């Protein structure tokens, strides 16, 4: 698991809002890494929400995408059409169910197939 995947795992560990400082202090992580990871999750993958103070969380309709990222990183969102739309296309997934589904996959390809089965619109 890389550092970005660790940050996502922290966000998913408790369904609440997290500040950069809380993640850095509680988990002894590098501030630049945390900031870059949160930026990627918000701007590129669009699987986190951010309030006006820069506090982040994973909303309930993005939990499956979050767990997919924890286990497979960007590979879970390939081919490119899925990477660009998967986070937005997933809706109303329960955290525990999402985690179990992703953990049952043995490869990024299986995660890709899971995302399609779960209703990801491609293209």
Secondary structure, DSSP 8 states (H G I E B T S, - for coil): --HHHHHHHHHHHSSS-B-HHHHHHHHT--HHHHHHHHHIIIIIS---EE-TT--EE--GGGHHHHHHHHHHGGGGG-SHHHHHHHHHH--S--HHHHHHHHHT--SHHHHHHHHHHTT----
